[in-house]
Amino acid sequence: MAGEEQKTPGEGGRLLGWVFKNLAGPATVDNAIQGGSRIQRDLWKEDLERRKQWSREQRERKRAEREARRAEREARRGL
């Protein structure tokens, strides 16, 4: 027991350590897409960026529609 490392509270015991190491494992960024090659990861990133761009465009479109409705209401009030 003298050679054991000091564990911080909440780190768990041997069983929890084994479960984390062998079943859960630490979070990693490398190979985030299981079994994916660099080309597949790059395609996934491009797809993600296209989806984000689409979302940005939709938000902008909705904002422009709200502004147009607001301007129309204000124009009607001014008449």
FILO-739792 format. One record per residue: residue number from 1; x, y negated, z of N, C-alpha, C, O, CB in turn. Coordinates in Angstrom, 2 decimals, always signed. Each point is the difference from the previous one (the first is absolute). Glycine has a CB too. Layout:
<rs>
+-----+---------+---------+---------+---------+---------+---------+---------+---------+---------+---------+---------+---------+---------+---------+---------+
| seq |    n.px |    n.py |    n.pz |   ca.px |   ca.py |   ca.pz |    c.px |    c.py |    c.pz |    o.px |    o.py |    o.pz |   cb.px |   cb.py |   cb.pz |
+-----+---------+---------+---------+---------+---------+---------+---------+---------+---------+---------+---------+---------+---------+---------+---------+
| NUM |       X |       Y |       Z |       X |       Y |       Z |       X |       Y |       Z |       X |       Y |       Z |       X |       Y |       Z |
...
+-----+---------+---------+---------+---------+---------+---------+---------+---------+---------+---------+---------+---------+---------+---------+---------+
</rs>
This chain:
<rs>
+-----+---------+---------+---------+---------+---------+---------+---------+---------+---------+---------+---------+---------+---------+---------+---------+
| seq |    n.px |    n.py |    n.pz |   ca.px |   ca.py |   ca.pz |    c.px |    c.py |    c.pz |    o.px |    o.py |    o.pz |   cb.px |   cb.py |   cb.pz |
+-----+---------+---------+---------+---------+---------+---------+---------+---------+---------+---------+---------+---------+---------+---------+---------+
|   1 |   +0.80 |   +1.19 |   +0.00 |   -0.80 |   -1.19 |   +0.00 |   +0.86 |   -1.26 |   +0.00 |   -0.50 |   -1.09 |   -0.30 |   -1.28 |   +2.36 |   +1.48 |
|   2 |   +3.03 |   -1.13 |   -0.85 |   +0.87 |   -1.17 |   +0.06 |   +0.25 |   -0.57 |   -1.39 |   +0.24 |   -1.20 |   -0.12 |   +0.82 |   +2.13 |   +2.17 |
|   3 |   -1.12 |   -0.09 |   -3.11 |   +0.26 |   -0.45 |   -1.35 |   -1.21 |   -0.58 |   -0.71 |   +0.11 |   -0.45 |   -1.14 |   +1.64 |   +2.16 |   +1.05 |
|   4 |   -2.92 |   -1.70 |   +0.75 |   -1.22 |   -0.50 |   -0.63 |   +0.02 |   -1.52 |   -0.11 |   +0.50 |   -0.69 |   +0.89 |   -1.75 |   +2.65 |   +0.01 |
|   5 |   +0.71 |   -2.47 |   -2.00 |   -0.09 |   -1.44 |   -0.19 |   -1.15 |   -0.55 |   +0.84 |   -0.98 |   +0.70 |   +0.27 |   +1.93 |   -0.50 |   -2.61 |
|   6 |   -0.83 |   -1.45 |   +2.74 |   -1.09 |   -0.66 |   +0.71 |   -1.07 |   -0.37 |   -1.01 |   +0.29 |   -0.60 |   -1.03 |   +1.29 |   -0.28 |   +2.81 |
|   7 |   -2.80 |   +1.22 |   -1.48 |   -1.13 |   -0.32 |   -0.89 |   -0.78 |   -1.16 |   +0.58 |   -0.14 |   -0.16 |   +1.22 |   +0.00 |   +2.55 |   -1.99 |
|   8 |   -0.36 |   -3.20 |   -0.12 |   -0.82 |   -1.12 |   +0.44 |   -1.40 |   +0.49 |   +0.33 |   -0.44 |   +1.01 |   -0.55 |   +1.79 |   -2.61 |   -0.86 |
|   9 |   -2.06 |   +0.92 |   +2.30 |   -1.37 |   +0.41 |   +0.31 |   -0.86 |   -0.01 |   -1.27 |   +0.11 |   -0.92 |   -0.82 |   +0.13 |   -0.01 |   +3.16 |
|  10 |   -1.07 |   +1.92 |   -2.49 |   -0.87 |   +0.08 |   -1.16 |   +0.62 |   +0.76 |   -1.16 |   -0.67 |   +0.22 |   -1.01 |   -0.33 |   -2.35 |   +1.72 |
|  11 |   +2.25 |   +2.52 |   -0.58 |   +0.66 |   +0.73 |   -1.09 |   -0.47 |   +1.45 |   -0.05 |   +0.06 |   +0.63 |   -1.06 |   +1.92 |   -2.14 |   +1.28 |
|  12 |   -2.45 |   +2.03 |   +0.89 |   -0.51 |   +1.36 |   +0.01 |   +1.06 |   +0.99 |   +0.38 |   +1.18 |   -0.33 |   +0.17 |   -2.82 |   -0.31 |   -1.90 |
|  13 |   +1.21 |   +1.87 |   +1.86 |   +0.91 |   +1.06 |   +0.40 |   +0.53 |   +0.76 |   -1.18 |   -0.05 |   -0.46 |   -1.14 |   -1.17 |   +0.64 |   +3.27 |
|  14 |   +1.74 |   +1.02 |   -1.84 |   +0.58 |   +0.82 |   -1.07 |   -1.04 |   +0.42 |   -1.02 |   +0.27 |   +0.00 |   -1.20 |   +1.43 |   +0.82 |   +2.80 |
|  15 |   -2.88 |   -0.45 |   -1.15 |   -1.04 |   +0.46 |   -0.92 |   -0.44 |   -1.13 |   -0.93 |   -0.08 |   +0.19 |   -1.21 |   -0.69 |   +1.48 |   +2.92 |
|  16 |   +0.50 |   -2.84 |   -1.15 |   -0.42 |   -1.13 |   -0.82 |   +1.12 |   -0.43 |   -0.95 |   -0.25 |   -0.36 |   -1.15 |   -1.28 |   -0.39 |   +2.99 |
|  17 |   +2.78 |   +0.80 |   -1.36 |   +1.14 |   -0.32 |   -0.85 |   +0.10 |   +0.97 |   -1.17 |   +0.26 |   -0.41 |   -1.13 |   +0.93 |   -0.54 |   +3.11 |
|  18 |   -1.39 |   +2.24 |   -1.72 |   +0.06 |   +1.00 |   -1.06 |   -1.13 |   -0.22 |   -1.01 |   +0.22 |   +0.07 |   -1.21 |   +0.82 |   +1.59 |   +2.82 |
|  19 |   -2.24 |   -1.94 |   -1.12 |   -1.14 |   -0.23 |   -0.89 |   +0.28 |   -1.20 |   -0.89 |   -0.24 |   +0.05 |   -1.21 |   -1.34 |   +0.92 |   +2.92 |
|  20 |   +2.07 |   -2.03 |   -1.13 |   +0.28 |   -1.20 |   -0.80 |   +1.07 |   +0.28 |   -1.03 |   -0.13 |   -0.39 |   -1.16 |   -0.51 |   -1.06 |   +3.10 |
|  21 |   +1.71 |   +2.11 |   -1.52 |   +1.13 |   +0.25 |   -0.90 |   -0.37 |   +0.95 |   -1.12 |   +0.41 |   -0.20 |   -1.14 |   +1.14 |   -0.20 |   +3.04 |
|  22 |   -2.32 |   +1.44 |   -1.61 |   -0.25 |   +1.05 |   -0.98 |   -1.34 |   -0.11 |   -0.72 |   -0.13 |   +0.49 |   -1.12 |   +1.56 |   +0.93 |   +2.50 |
|  23 |   -2.40 |   -2.04 |   -0.78 |   -1.32 |   -0.07 |   -0.64 |   -0.34 |   -1.40 |   -0.48 |   -0.38 |   -0.20 |   -1.15 |   -0.35 |   +2.09 |   +2.59 |
|  24 |   +0.87 |   -2.87 |   -0.56 |   -0.37 |   -1.36 |   -0.37 |   +1.14 |   -0.68 |   -0.74 |   -0.18 |   -0.53 |   -1.09 |   -1.35 |   +0.41 |   +3.07 |
|  25 |   +2.68 |   +0.14 |   -1.39 |   +1.17 |   -0.62 |   -0.61 |   -0.08 |   -1.51 |   +0.04 |   -1.08 |   -0.57 |   +0.14 |   +1.32 |   +2.54 |   -1.60 |
|  26 |   +0.90 |   -2.62 |   +1.32 |   +0.01 |   -1.46 |   +0.02 |   -0.55 |   -0.58 |   -1.28 |   +0.04 |   +0.65 |   -1.05 |   +1.92 |   -0.59 |   +2.57 |
|  27 |   -2.47 |   -1.26 |   -1.45 |   -0.51 |   -0.67 |   -1.19 |   +1.18 |   -0.41 |   -0.87 |   +0.99 |   -0.55 |   +0.49 |   -3.04 |   -0.28 |   +0.75 |
|  28 |   +1.95 |   +1.11 |   -2.53 |   +1.08 |   -0.39 |   -0.92 |   -0.60 |   -0.69 |   -1.20 |   -1.17 |   +0.18 |   -0.33 |   +2.60 |   +1.74 |   +1.09 |
|  29 |   -0.60 |   -2.73 |   -1.41 |   -0.43 |   -0.69 |   -1.20 |   +0.47 |   +0.77 |   -1.23 |   -0.68 |   +0.05 |   -1.02 |   +0.75 |   -2.28 |   +2.22 |
|  30 |   +1.13 |   +2.83 |   -1.09 |   +0.52 |   +0.77 |   -1.12 |   -0.92 |   +1.18 |   -0.28 |   -0.46 |   +0.68 |   +0.91 |   +2.82 |   -1.36 |   -0.33 |
|  31 |   -2.63 |   +0.90 |   -1.85 |   -0.87 |   +1.09 |   -0.45 |   -1.35 |   -0.06 |   +0.68 |   -0.54 |   +1.02 |   +0.43 |   +2.55 |   +0.39 |   -0.82 |
|  32 |   -2.57 |   -2.62 |   +0.49 |   -1.29 |   -0.17 |   +0.64 |   -1.09 |   +0.77 |   -0.74 |   -0.97 |   +0.46 |   +0.60 |   +1.69 |   -2.72 |   +0.22 |
|  33 |   -0.55 |   +2.39 |   -2.12 |   -0.93 |   +0.82 |   -0.79 |   +0.61 |   +1.39 |   -0.03 |   +1.05 |   +0.22 |   -0.61 |   -1.89 |   -2.18 |   -0.82 |
|  34 |   +0.18 |   +2.89 |   +2.09 |   +0.58 |   +1.33 |   +0.14 |   +0.28 |   +0.63 |   -1.36 |   -0.87 |   +0.04 |   -0.87 |   -0.34 |   +0.23 |   +3.04 |
|  35 |   +2.42 |   +0.21 |   -2.34 |   +0.37 |   +0.68 |   -1.23 |   +0.15 |   -0.92 |   -1.19 |   +0.13 |   +0.47 |   -1.13 |   -1.28 |   +1.48 |   +2.01 |
|  36 |   +1.13 |   -3.23 |   -0.65 |   +0.04 |   -0.94 |   -1.10 |   +1.42 |   -0.32 |   -0.44 |   +0.93 |   -0.06 |   +0.82 |   -3.06 |   -0.90 |   +0.00 |
|  37 |   +2.29 |   +0.77 |   -2.09 |   +1.28 |   -0.41 |   -0.52 |   +0.07 |   -1.52 |   +0.01 |   -0.98 |   -0.67 |   +0.32 |   +1.14 |   +2.76 |   -1.77 |
|  38 |   +0.98 |   -2.63 |   +1.10 |   +0.15 |   -1.46 |   -0.05 |   -0.97 |   -0.59 |   -1.02 |   -0.57 |   -1.06 |   +0.25 |   +3.00 |   +1.27 |   +0.41 |
|  39 |   -2.62 |   +0.45 |   -1.79 |   -0.92 |   -0.50 |   -1.03 |   -1.43 |   -0.04 |   +0.55 |   -0.72 |   -0.97 |   -0.21 |   +2.21 |   +1.89 |   -1.62 |
|  40 |   -1.89 |   +0.15 |   +2.52 |   -1.35 |   +0.03 |   +0.57 |   -0.18 |   -1.09 |   +1.05 |   -1.05 |   -0.65 |   +0.05 |   +0.94 |   +3.11 |   -0.49 |
|  41 |   +1.13 |   -2.67 |   +1.26 |   -0.10 |   -1.07 |   +1.02 |   -0.10 |   -1.36 |   -0.68 |   -0.79 |   -0.85 |   +0.42 |   +2.12 |   +2.24 |   +1.21 |
|  42 |   -0.54 |   -1.60 |   -2.67 |   -0.06 |   -1.28 |   -0.71 |   -1.37 |   -0.20 |   -0.64 |   -0.55 |   -1.11 |   +0.04 |   +3.01 |   +1.24 |   -0.47 |
|  43 |   -3.02 |   +0.93 |   -0.15 |   -1.35 |   -0.11 |   -0.59 |   -1.03 |   -0.30 |   +1.08 |   -0.91 |   -0.80 |   -0.21 |   +1.57 |   +2.40 |   -1.62 |
|  44 |   -0.50 |   -0.96 |   +3.00 |   -0.93 |   -0.24 |   +1.10 |   +0.09 |   -1.46 |   +0.44 |   -1.02 |   -0.63 |   +0.24 |   +1.23 |   +3.04 |   +0.52 |
|  45 |   +1.01 |   -2.94 |   -0.66 |   +0.17 |   -1.40 |   +0.40 |   -0.62 |   -0.94 |   -1.03 |   -0.63 |   -0.99 |   +0.36 |   +2.75 |   +1.60 |   +0.85 |
|  46 |   -1.95 |   -0.30 |   -2.50 |   -0.61 |   -0.83 |   -1.05 |   -1.51 |   +0.04 |   +0.11 |   -0.66 |   -1.03 |   -0.13 |   +2.62 |   +1.47 |   -1.37 |
|  47 |   -2.52 |   +0.75 |   +1.74 |   -1.44 |   +0.13 |   +0.15 |   -0.49 |   -0.81 |   +1.20 |   -1.02 |   -0.68 |   -0.07 |   +1.11 |   +2.97 |   -0.98 |
|  48 |   +0.65 |   -2.21 |   +2.15 |   -0.37 |   -0.76 |   +1.19 |   +0.02 |   -1.50 |   -0.29 |   -0.89 |   -0.73 |   +0.43 |   +1.82 |   +2.56 |   +1.02 |
|  49 |   +0.09 |   -2.28 |   -2.17 |   +0.08 |   -1.42 |   -0.33 |   -1.16 |   -0.42 |   -0.91 |   -0.54 |   -1.10 |   +0.17 |   +3.04 |   +1.20 |   +0.06 |
|  50 |   -2.88 |   +0.76 |   -1.19 |   -1.15 |   -0.32 |   -0.87 |   -1.27 |   -0.11 |   +0.83 |   -0.82 |   -0.88 |   -0.24 |   +1.92 |   +2.06 |   -1.69 |
|  51 |   -1.27 |   -0.28 |   +2.89 |   -1.19 |   -0.06 |   +0.86 |   -0.02 |   -1.27 |   +0.83 |   -1.05 |   -0.63 |   +0.16 |   +1.02 |   +3.13 |   -0.06 |
|  52 |   +1.19 |   -2.89 |   +0.43 |   +0.07 |   -1.24 |   +0.77 |   -0.31 |   -1.19 |   -0.89 |   -0.71 |   -0.92 |   +0.42 |   +2.41 |   +1.95 |   +1.11 |
|  53 |   -1.18 |   -1.02 |   -2.75 |   -0.26 |   -1.10 |   -0.93 |   -1.49 |   -0.08 |   -0.32 |   -0.57 |   -1.09 |   -0.04 |   +2.88 |   +1.36 |   -0.95 |
|  54 |   -2.94 |   +0.88 |   +0.77 |   -1.44 |   +0.02 |   -0.27 |   -0.76 |   -0.60 |   +1.18 |   -0.93 |   -0.78 |   -0.19 |   +1.20 |   +2.84 |   -1.27 |
|  55 |   +0.13 |   -1.69 |   +2.67 |   -0.67 |   -0.54 |   +1.19 |   +0.18 |   -1.50 |   +0.07 |   -0.95 |   -0.72 |   +0.32 |   +1.32 |   +2.88 |   +0.88 |
|  56 |   +0.85 |   -2.64 |   -1.49 |   +0.22 |   -1.45 |   +0.02 |   -0.88 |   -0.69 |   -1.03 |   -0.58 |   -1.05 |   +0.28 |   +2.94 |   +1.42 |   +0.48 |
|  57 |   -2.46 |   +0.22 |   -1.96 |   -0.83 |   -0.59 |   -1.05 |   -1.47 |   -0.03 |   +0.41 |   -0.69 |   -0.98 |   -0.26 |   +2.33 |   +1.80 |   -1.47 |
|  58 |   -2.11 |   +0.24 |   +2.38 |   -1.39 |   +0.04 |   +0.44 |   -0.27 |   -1.07 |   +1.05 |   -1.02 |   -0.68 |   -0.04 |   +0.94 |   +3.14 |   -0.46 |
|  59 |   +1.01 |   -2.60 |   +1.45 |   -0.17 |   -1.05 |   +1.02 |   -0.04 |   -1.38 |   -0.66 |   -0.82 |   -0.85 |   +0.37 |   +1.99 |   +2.29 |   +1.33 |
|  60 |   -0.28 |   -1.66 |   -2.66 |   +0.04 |   -1.29 |   -0.70 |   -1.29 |   -0.24 |   -0.78 |   -0.53 |   -1.11 |   -0.01 |   +3.03 |   +1.28 |   -0.15 |
|  61 |   -3.01 |   +0.88 |   -0.50 |   -1.25 |   -0.12 |   -0.76 |   -1.16 |   -0.35 |   +0.93 |   -0.80 |   -0.89 |   -0.30 |   +1.66 |   +2.56 |   -1.40 |
|  62 |   -0.94 |   -0.98 |   +2.83 |   -1.08 |   -0.28 |   +0.95 |   +0.12 |   -1.42 |   +0.56 |   -1.00 |   -0.69 |   +0.19 |   +0.89 |   +3.13 |   +0.39 |
|  63 |   +1.35 |   -2.85 |   -0.30 |   +0.19 |   -1.36 |   +0.51 |   -0.44 |   -1.03 |   -1.03 |   -0.65 |   -0.99 |   +0.34 |   +2.56 |   +1.80 |   +1.06 |
|  64 |   -1.56 |   -0.57 |   -2.68 |   -0.40 |   -0.93 |   -1.06 |   -1.52 |   -0.04 |   -0.14 |   -0.57 |   -1.07 |   -0.22 |   +2.74 |   +1.51 |   -0.99 |
|  65 |   -2.83 |   +0.71 |   +1.34 |   -1.47 |   +0.03 |   -0.07 |   -0.61 |   -0.78 |   +1.15 |   -0.96 |   -0.75 |   -0.19 |   +1.05 |   +2.99 |   -0.95 |
|  66 |   +0.46 |   -2.07 |   +2.35 |   -0.51 |   -0.76 |   +1.15 |   +0.17 |   -1.50 |   -0.22 |   -0.91 |   -0.78 |   +0.28 |   +1.46 |   +2.70 |   +1.23 |
|  67 |   +0.61 |   -2.30 |   -2.02 |   +0.25 |   -1.43 |   -0.25 |   -0.97 |   -0.54 |   -1.05 |   -0.49 |   -1.12 |   +0.13 |   +2.91 |   +1.44 |   +0.46 |
|  68 |   -2.70 |   +0.47 |   -1.63 |   -0.92 |   -0.43 |   -1.05 |   -1.41 |   -0.17 |   +0.57 |   -0.68 |   -0.97 |   -0.32 |   +2.08 |   +2.14 |   -1.42 |
|  69 |   -1.83 |   -0.22 |   +2.57 |   -1.33 |   -0.10 |   +0.62 |   -0.08 |   -1.23 |   +0.91 |   -0.99 |   -0.72 |   +0.00 |   +0.74 |   +3.22 |   -0.10 |
|  70 |   +1.31 |   -2.71 |   +0.86 |   +0.03 |   -1.14 |   +0.90 |   -0.07 |   -1.31 |   -0.79 |   -0.73 |   -0.91 |   +0.37 |   +2.06 |   +2.26 |   +1.30 |
|  71 |   -0.57 |   -1.44 |   -2.75 |   +0.00 |   -1.21 |   -0.82 |   -1.36 |   -0.20 |   -0.66 |   -0.46 |   -1.14 |   -0.13 |   +2.92 |   +1.41 |   -0.29 |
|  72 |   -3.12 |   +0.82 |   +0.01 |   -1.33 |   -0.09 |   -0.61 |   -1.01 |   -0.52 |   +1.02 |   -0.83 |   -0.84 |   -0.33 |   +1.40 |   +2.74 |   -1.23 |
|  73 |   -0.51 |   -1.39 |   +2.78 |   -0.92 |   -0.47 |   +1.06 |   +0.21 |   -1.47 |   +0.28 |   -0.96 |   -0.76 |   +0.15 |   +0.94 |   +3.03 |   +0.86 |
|  74 |   +1.26 |   -2.67 |   -0.93 |   +0.29 |   -1.40 |   +0.28 |   -0.45 |   -0.90 |   -1.15 |   -0.44 |   -1.13 |   +0.22 |   +2.40 |   +1.83 |   +1.20 |
|  75 |   -1.85 |   -0.20 |   -2.65 |   -0.44 |   -0.78 |   -1.18 |   -1.51 |   -0.16 |   +0.05 |   -0.51 |   -1.07 |   -0.34 |   +2.46 |   +1.92 |   -1.05 |
|  76 |   -2.67 |   +0.19 |   +1.79 |   -1.46 |   -0.08 |   +0.07 |   -0.44 |   -0.97 |   +1.09 |   -0.98 |   -0.72 |   -0.17 |   +0.81 |   +3.09 |   -0.65 |
|  77 |   +0.89 |   -2.40 |   +1.93 |   -0.34 |   -0.92 |   +1.06 |   +0.21 |   -1.45 |   -0.41 |   -0.74 |   -0.89 |   +0.41 |   +1.36 |   +2.64 |   +1.23 |
|  78 |   +0.40 |   -1.97 |   -2.47 |   +0.31 |   -1.35 |   -0.43 |   -0.99 |   -0.55 |   -1.01 |   -0.06 |   -1.22 |   -0.20 |   +2.41 |   +1.73 |   +0.62 |
|  79 |   -3.13 |   +0.34 |   -1.06 |   -0.94 |   -0.49 |   -1.02 |   -1.19 |   -0.71 |   +0.56 |   -0.86 |   -0.46 |   -0.75 |   +1.57 |   +2.30 |   -0.63 |
+-----+---------+---------+---------+---------+---------+---------+---------+---------+---------+---------+---------+---------+---------+---------+---------+
</rs>
